[in-house]
């Protein structure tokens, strides 16, 4: 019994030792990626500022870069896990620690388990905690960027004349056309509204000088209302129901990266009710859900090329093969994501199929090398 307890204690100590090494290596590579991203993005900010006649202070550009950094750095986390895992496995192999463990009867799956657990927990932490912070910072960065460079983008803006919005309000479906969207889409000028009943029959047409978005309604000013079978009537103020709120419009004005993991399901629902495309929100949501499993897959890919001992040679070549495999997986994931954005496949398939395929291939290689 005492020997058994000592064995359990030794395995626990070994697991903590490996877990700490993997965690520190992954975080070190993540910090390196963050530093590189900061300098590259700051140079890009300087280039953009040079295209404007109004001088933007360097401190403002640096602040925008810092606010954008968390959302950009999220994209490098899989590579940080991949490279960090490869480095730790190679260091353990070079110091002959892996050889000693194998000789002691520890299987490859046992000393890979700490790396898998660390990667999975990192994925959960980044999905549930880091992503909301990154989204908040990205939204603030877009606000500061708009103030600094004098740009305002809106979901309601189009490259052609005017903007269209279809939504399903409390009063029934409606189609809104505006000649101009200002104040980040919260105000519309030159508004035409086609209001329908629940049976999709046209009930009234509204021509208004201006529309202002309030909670649950558009407030139309100087509105001419032409109802079916009635003469047009002028109203100083006229209300049209909507599922949109000012907060949701402001939040959705930025990129999908400015919406946190916890808010994405609500934005998907809001976008569908408002008649806006929700594909990008669905894709982002499933990508975040699959992130813990994506990081585990990166650990498996790293293990396939870095568990070979130094005495067998070709260590550098195997490491390069692992990096190439990780990069190929990233390209495959991007292609799958673009397919989903184009509507050629579902959002769930775009996020999960590459992870399942890569994990299956990596496990097959490991089983062949270690147990085959």
HUVENMO-V708131 format. One record per residue. RES is the residue in one small letter. OMEGA is omega in whole degrees, 0 to 359 (NA if undefined). BURIAL is b if it has 24 or more other C-alpha atoms within 12 Angstrom, else e. D_FIRST is the distance of its C-alpha to the first C-alpha in Angstrom with 1 decimal. Layout:
RES	OMEGA	BURIAL	D_FIRST
RES	OMEGA	BURIAL	D_FIRST
This chain:
x	180	e	0.0
x	179	e	3.8
x	180	e	5.4
x	179	e	5.0
x	177	e	6.2
x	179	e	8.6
x	179	e	9.8
x	179	e	10.6
x	180	e	12.3
x	179	e	14.2
x	178	e	15.4
x	178	e	16.6
x	179	e	18.4
x	180	e	19.9
x	178	b	21.1
x	179	e	22.8
x	180	e	24.4
x	181	b	25.8
x	180	b	26.9
x	180	e	28.8
x	179	b	30.5
x	181	b	31.6
x	181	b	32.8
x	180	b	34.8
x	179	b	36.4
x	180	b	37.4
x	178	b	38.9
x	179	b	40.6
x	178	b	42.3
x	178	b	43.2
x	177	b	44.9
x	178	e	46.8
x	180	b	48.0
x	180	b	49.1
x	179	e	51.2
x	180	e	52.9
x	181	b	53.6
x	183	b	55.1
x	179	e	57.5
x	181	e	58.6
x	179	b	59.2
x	176	b	61.0
x	177	e	63.3
x	177	e	63.9
x	178	b	64.8
x	179	b	67.2
x	179	e	68.8
x	180	e	69.3
x	179	b	70.7
x	180	e	73.2
x	183	e	74.7
x	179	e	75.7
x	178	e	78.8
x	182	e	77.2
x	177	e	75.0
x	182	b	71.4
x	180	e	69.8
x	180	e	67.0
x	177	e	64.8
x	178	b	65.1
x	178	b	64.2
x	179	b	61.2
x	176	b	60.1
x	180	b	60.6
x	179	b	58.5
x	180	b	55.6
x	179	b	55.8
x	187	b	55.7
x	182	b	52.9
x	181	b	49.9
x	177	b	51.2
x	184	b	52.0
x	177	b	48.7
x	183	b	46.8
x	182	b	48.2
x	183	b	46.7
x	178	b	43.1
x	179	b	42.2
x	177	b	43.7
x	178	b	41.8
x	180	b	38.5
x	183	b	39.6
x	179	b	40.8
x	179	b	37.9
x	178	b	35.3
x	181	b	37.3
x	181	b	37.6
x	179	b	33.8
x	179	b	33.0
x	178	b	35.8
x	178	b	34.7
x	179	b	31.1
x	181	b	32.7
x	179	e	35.1
x	178	e	32.6
x	178	e	30.6
x	178	e	27.5
x	179	b	27.5
x	180	b	27.9
x	180	e	24.8
x	179	e	22.8
x	179	e	24.2
x	179	e	23.5
x	177	e	19.8
x	178	e	19.7
x	182	e	20.3
x	180	e	22.9
x	181	b	26.1
x	181	b	25.2
x	179	e	22.1
x	170	b	24.1
x	184	b	27.1
x	177	b	25.3
x	179	b	25.6
x	179	b	29.3
x	180	b	29.8
x	180	b	28.2
x	181	b	30.3
x	180	b	33.4
x	179	b	33.0
x	175	b	32.6
x	178	b	35.5
x	178	b	37.6
x	181	b	36.9
x	180	e	37.8
x	180	b	40.9
x	189	b	41.9
x	185	e	41.6
x	184	e	42.2
x	182	b	43.9
x	176	b	46.3
x	177	b	47.9
x	179	b	48.5
x	179	b	49.9
x	178	b	52.1
x	180	b	53.5
x	180	b	54.3
x	177	b	55.9
x	178	b	58.1
x	179	b	59.2
x	179	b	59.9
x	177	b	62.1
x	179	b	64.0
x	179	b	64.6
x	179	b	65.5
x	178	e	68.1
x	184	e	69.6
x	185	b	69.7
x	176	b	71.2
x	180	e	73.1
x	175	e	71.5
x	178	b	70.6
x	181	b	69.0
x	173	b	68.8
x	183	b	67.5
x	179	b	71.1
x	176	b	72.8
x	179	e	73.9
x	177	e	75.7
x	181	e	78.6
x	176	e	80.9
x	181	e	79.3
x	182	b	75.9
x	177	b	74.7
x	176	b	72.0
x	180	b	71.3
x	181	b	69.2
x	182	b	68.7
x	180	b	69.6
x	181	e	70.0
x	183	b	73.6
x	181	b	72.9
x	177	b	72.6
x	176	b	74.6
x	183	b	75.6
x	174	b	76.3
x	180	b	78.3
x	177	b	79.0
x	183	b	81.2
x	175	b	79.1
x	182	b	75.6
x	179	b	75.3
x	179	b	73.1
x	176	b	70.0
x	181	b	71.0
x	178	b	71.5
x	179	b	75.2
x	177	b	77.3
x	181	b	81.0
x	191	b	83.4
x	171	b	81.3
x	183	b	82.0
x	173	b	79.8
x	184	b	80.0
x	181	b	78.6
x	175	b	77.7
x	183	e	76.8
x	177	e	73.8
x	179	e	75.7
x	173	e	76.3
x	182	e	79.9
x	180	e	81.6
x	180	b	82.5
x	174	b	83.7
x	185	b	84.3
x	174	b	84.0
x	184	b	85.5
x	178	b	84.4
x	187	b	85.1
x	175	b	81.6
x	180	b	78.2
x	182	b	75.6
x	173	b	72.0
x	179	e	70.8
x	174	e	67.7
x	181	b	68.2
x	166	b	71.8
x	176	b	74.3
x	181	b	77.2
x	180	b	80.3
x	182	b	83.3
x	187	b	87.0
x	171	b	85.9
x	183	b	88.4
x	179	b	86.9
x	178	e	88.5
x	181	e	87.3
x	178	e	88.3
x	181	e	91.8
x	177	e	92.4
x	177	e	94.1
x	182	e	92.1
x	180	e	91.3
x	176	e	90.6
x	176	e	87.7
x	178	e	87.0
x	182	e	83.4
x	185	b	81.6
x	174	b	77.9
x	184	b	75.8
x	178	b	72.3
x	175	b	69.3
x	180	b	65.6
x	173	b	65.5
x	178	b	65.1
x	180	e	66.0
x	180	e	62.5
x	179	b	61.5
x	180	b	64.5
x	181	b	63.9
x	184	b	60.2
x	179	b	61.2
x	181	b	63.9
x	179	b	61.4
x	179	b	59.2
x	179	b	56.3
x	179	b	54.1
x	178	b	55.4
x	185	b	53.9
x	180	b	50.2
x	184	b	47.6
x	182	b	47.8
x	185	b	51.6
x	179	b	51.9
x	179	b	51.6
x	179	e	54.4
x	176	b	56.6
x	179	b	56.2
x	180	e	57.5
x	181	b	60.3
x	179	b	61.4
x	179	b	61.7
x	182	b	63.7
x	179	b	65.9
x	179	b	66.6
x	179	b	65.0
x	182	b	62.9
x	184	b	59.2
x	183	b	57.9
x	178	b	56.9
x	179	b	54.9
x	180	b	53.1
x	180	b	52.3
x	180	b	51.0
x	181	b	48.8
x	176	b	47.1
x	178	b	46.7
x	178	b	44.9
x	183	b	42.7
x	186	b	41.8
x	178	b	41.1
x	180	b	37.3
x	175	b	37.2
x	180	b	39.9
x	175	b	37.7
x	178	b	34.8
x	178	b	37.4
x	176	b	38.4
x	179	b	34.9
x	178	b	34.9
x	179	b	38.3
x	182	b	37.3
x	183	b	34.3
x	186	b	36.7
x	186	b	38.7
x	179	b	36.6
x	180	b	33.5
x	183	b	35.6
x	180	b	35.0
x	182	b	37.8
x	178	e	38.2
x	178	e	39.5
x	178	e	42.3
x	182	e	44.2
x	181	b	41.9
x	180	e	44.8
x	179	e	46.1
x	178	b	42.8
x	178	b	42.6
x	177	e	46.2
x	178	e	45.4
x	178	b	42.7
x	179	b	45.1
x	178	e	47.8
x	178	b	45.5
x	178	b	44.6
x	178	b	48.3
x	177	e	49.3
x	178	b	46.8
x	179	b	48.5
x	178	e	51.9
x	179	e	50.9
x	179	b	49.6
x	177	e	52.9
x	179	e	55.0
x	179	b	53.1
x	178	b	53.6
x	175	e	57.3
x	180	e	57.6
x	179	b	56.2
x	178	b	58.6
x	179	e	61.5
x	182	e	60.5
x	177	e	59.8
x	182	e	56.2
x	179	b	54.1
x	180	b	52.2
x	180	b	48.9
x	181	b	49.4
x	183	b	50.5
x	190	b	47.3
x	183	b	44.7
x	177	b	46.1
x	180	b	46.0
x	181	b	42.3
x	181	b	41.4
x	182	e	43.4
x	179	b	42.1
x	179	b	38.4
x	179	e	38.9
x	180	e	40.6
x	178	b	38.0
x	178	b	35.1
x	179	e	37.2
x	180	e	37.7
x	179	b	34.0
x	180	e	33.0
x	182	e	35.8
x	190	e	34.8
x	185	e	31.1
x	186	e	30.6
x	NA	e	34.1
